[in-house]
Every structure is written in structure tokens, then in C-alpha cells.
Amino acid sequence: MDLETLKAFAASSPILSLALVVLTVAIVANEFAQLFRGYKTLRPAGLTQLINQESALVVDLSASNDFEKGHIAGSRNVMPSSFDPENKTLAQARSLPVVLVCRNGQASAAAAKRLKKAGFEKVHWLDGGIVAWQQADLPLVKGR
């Protein structure tokens, strides 16, 4: 495909051409935003590796009843409404890896931003939350 063919396509299909440009810019902007946001995204396999090798603190932001139905072994439950980077549990882990988890990954991403702004060095976020953990066929612990 040469430049003349691309120009002819753009002239004959301006809406498709504009959509291609907009999507390309959106993808590039998203990648840059992830690169510079300050916290890292983890998949379930990466989380198990981080727990086993670096004794990461896993903070589950699920509601108490959801936490009791199933959570990652060793995780600590903190309610999103009472989440505070200066919490005594979190303040002791400023230099340790801290992984934030919730049911679907939405609340934990916002909390990861707060921890990074508060000066935590190694902040991680489980992409997809507990749902992704279950889809990877990894075990959950029930109860407190």
C-alpha cells in the first residue's frame, strides 16, 4: 500500500479515516497514561509471584460481606469509605510492595493513585480484581 492509495481512501471515506485517527490517538494516549501513572498493573499470576517472592501486602477493598464470601489468602480487608494511606496497617508498608484488590478492579485503581500520591514506593493494582483471580482458577479463602 502506498501513500496515494491511502490518500484516495481518506478522500473517499472521511468518516472511517477520522475514526482510524481518533482510535489511534486514543490508544497511544492510553498507553502513555499507563506508563506514567506511577503504579503497576498485575495479572493474577504476577500477583502470586509478588506475594511469594517479596511478601507483598494485599489490601482488599471489597465490602465486608464480599470479603467473607472469598478473598485472596493473607489479604487484609479495608473498606473503600475508610481507606486512608495513613492507616496504621498501610503506613508500616511504605517500602514494601502493596497490592490493591477489589471485586472488579475499579475501586482499587483509584486507591492505587492515592497511595502513590502519599509516597508509597511499590504500588500495584490487580487488573480485573477478584473476578480475574477466579477466572485464573486461583483459590479464595472464605470467612475472615
C-alpha angles and dihedrals in degrees: 000000000000134000094263091057091050091050091050091050092048091050094048096042110030095160093053090045092051091048090052092051093046093049092047092051091047092052093048092047091050092051092050091048091053091047095054103033094098102233130080130237117231132196119212094264090052091050093054089050092050092049093049098043105033105022093240120198109237114205115194114203095190123125113270095253091049090048091053092050090059140331140163112279112264095014122136122225118230120171113236090230091057097038109133127165088218092059110131092240093052099037090063090056100056093122097034124084109269118197120196119208135178135162098280106004100257103103093040093056091057091046091051089058090052093051092049091051089049090059104261109155105207111035121167134179127206105231109225094011123222090340090063090045091055092045088056087057093241119152127260127203118227126216127021 
